[in-house]
Amino acid sequence: MRWSKLVRALWGLYKVPLCIGAVCAVAMGVAVHGFGAPCNGAAPRPAASSPPRQLLGRVWFDHFPQSSRDTNSYAIFLAGGLGLMEQGSLWRSRHEIFEFERRGSELDLELLQDGQRETIGFTVESCDELPPFDLCLTLDANPTGGPTRFYSFGDGEDFAERLPWAPDLVESARVRLRAAPR
């Protein structure tokens, strides 16, 4: 089966867009960990002013993608100090892998491609400005040139119900980031 047919089959199965890098990453995650790995990063619904650790282990979107050609951005910050920011659609995307250290509400980032280092502030808070999301991440700056405002779900059940493929996206990001030489 050609990759384009596989992608179209996944599109028909889930009825939600996936970034092409995520599709490849999910394939790697399935090969290594099996299909449907649980999202260990899901956390209980946060309070209005959330602790900075709410940043970790969840997918942050700039908006809810509506079609396979809808260009969006997402970010994942893993507890091991590696992160991924991706921009694009199902058919075309660009990603940046970075290392980070979280100190309270600040991040020391290093983009691994060019070694660029930057310290940025961030806040995580409950919000209802972009349904169905109920959690907001605001970055003081985005060294990848992407958005500085992202959205996610505070409740792990909402996360899995609204985006059934997102836990696999988190797991596949873990696999991709572990495989990345440093």
C-alpha positions in Angstrom: 0.0 0.0 0.0 1.4 3.4 -0.9 1.9 6.0 1.8 -0.7 8.3 0.3 -3.3 5.6 0.4 -2.4 4.8 4.0 -2.7 8.4 5.0 -6.0 8.7 3.2 -7.2 5.5 5.0 -6.2 7.0 8.3 -8.0 10.2 7.4 -11.1 8.3 6.6 -10.9 6.3 9.8 -10.4 9.1 12.2 -12.1 12.0 10.4 -9.6 14.5 11.8 -6.4 15.9 10.2 -3.0 14.6 11.2 0.3 16.2 10.4 2.4 14.1 8.0 5.2 14.0 10.5 2.8 12.7 13.1 1.6 10.0 10.7 5.2 8.8 10.3 5.8 9.2 14.0 2.7 7.2 14.8 3.9 4.5 12.4 7.2 4.4 14.3 5.3 4.3 17.6 3.1 1.5 16.5 6.1 -0.5 15.4 7.8 0.0 18.7 5.0 0.2 21.2 1.9 -1.2 19.6 -1.3 0.6 18.6 -3.3 2.7 21.1 -0.6 3.4 23.7 -2.0 5.4 26.6 -1.2 9.0 27.1 0.6 9.1 30.4 0.8 12.9 30.2 -2.9 13.5 30.7 -3.5 15.4 33.9 -6.6 16.4 35.9 -8.5 19.5 35.0 -6.3 22.5 36.3 -7.4 25.4 38.4 -7.7 28.9 36.9 -4.0 29.6 37.5 -2.3 26.3 36.7 1.1 25.1 37.9 3.8 25.4 35.3 4.2 21.6 35.2 0.8 21.5 33.3 3.0 22.4 30.3 4.3 18.8 30.1 3.0 15.7 28.4 0.2 17.1 26.4 -0.4 18.3 22.8 -0.7 22.1 22.5 -2.5 23.3 19.3 -2.8 26.8 17.9 -6.3 25.9 16.7 -8.5 22.9 16.2 -7.7 21.6 12.6 -10.8 21.4 10.4 -9.4 19.6 7.3 -6.4 17.8 5.9 -5.2 21.0 4.3 -5.7 23.2 7.3 -2.4 24.6 8.4 -1.9 24.5 12.1 0.9 24.4 14.7 1.3 22.1 17.6 3.9 21.7 20.4 4.7 18.9 22.8 6.9 19.4 25.8 8.0 16.1 27.4 9.1 15.6 31.0 12.6 14.4 29.9 13.5 17.9 28.6 12.8 17.4 24.9 10.2 19.1 22.9 8.8 19.2 19.4 7.1 22.1 17.5 5.5 21.3 14.2 3.8 23.6 11.7 1.9 22.5 8.6 -1.0 20.4 7.3 -1.4 16.7 6.8 0.3 17.0 3.5 3.2 19.4 4.2 4.9 20.2 7.5 8.0 21.5 9.1 9.2 20.5 12.6 11.8 21.7 15.1 13.2 19.5 17.9 14.5 21.2 20.9 15.9 20.6 24.4 14.5 22.6 27.3 14.8 23.1 31.0 11.8 24.3 32.9 12.6 26.7 35.8 9.3 27.7 37.3 7.5 29.7 34.6 10.6 30.0 32.4 12.0 27.8 29.7 15.7 27.6 28.7 15.4 26.3 25.1 18.1 25.1 22.7 17.0 24.5 19.1 19.0 21.4 18.1 19.3 22.2 14.4 21.3 25.4 14.8 22.2 25.5 18.5 20.1 28.7 19.1 19.5 29.3 22.8 16.8 31.4 24.3 15.1 31.9 27.7 11.4 32.5 27.4 8.6 32.9 30.0 5.3 31.1 29.8 2.0 30.8 31.5 -0.5 27.9 31.6 -4.1 28.8 32.6 -7.7 27.7 32.3 -9.5 29.5 29.4 -12.6 29.1 27.3 -11.7 31.4 24.4 -11.3 28.7 21.8 -13.7 25.7 22.3 -13.4 22.8 22.6 -10.1 23.6 24.4 -10.1 24.7 28.0 -6.4 25.2 28.7 -4.2 27.9 27.3 -0.4 28.2 27.0 1.1 31.6 26.3 4.8 31.9 25.4 6.6 35.3 25.7 8.3 34.4 22.4 8.6 31.5 19.9 12.1 30.9 18.6 10.7 28.7 15.8 8.8 31.6 14.4 5.4 30.0 15.2 2.6 31.2 17.3 2.9 32.2 21.0 -0.5 31.1 22.0 -1.5 27.4 22.2 -4.6 25.4 23.4 -5.1 22.0 24.9 -7.4 20.1 27.3 -7.0 20.1 31.0 -8.9 16.9 31.5 -7.4 13.7 30.1 -10.9 12.2 29.3 -11.8 15.3 27.2 -8.4 15.0 25.5 -9.0 11.3 24.5 -12.6 11.8 23.6 -12.2 14.9 21.4 -9.0 13.9 19.8 -8.7 10.1 19.9 -5.5 10.1 17.9 -3.7 12.7 20.1 -2.5 10.2 22.8 -0.8 8.3 20.0 0.7 11.6 18.8 2.2 12.2 22.3 3.6 8.7 22.4 5.0 8.9 18.8 6.7 12.2 19.7 8.3 10.4 22.7 9.6 7.7 20.2 10.8 10.3 17.7 12.5 12.4 20.4 14.2 9.4 22.0 15.6 8.4 18.5 16.9 11.9 17.8 20.7 11.9 18.3 22.0 14.6 20.5 
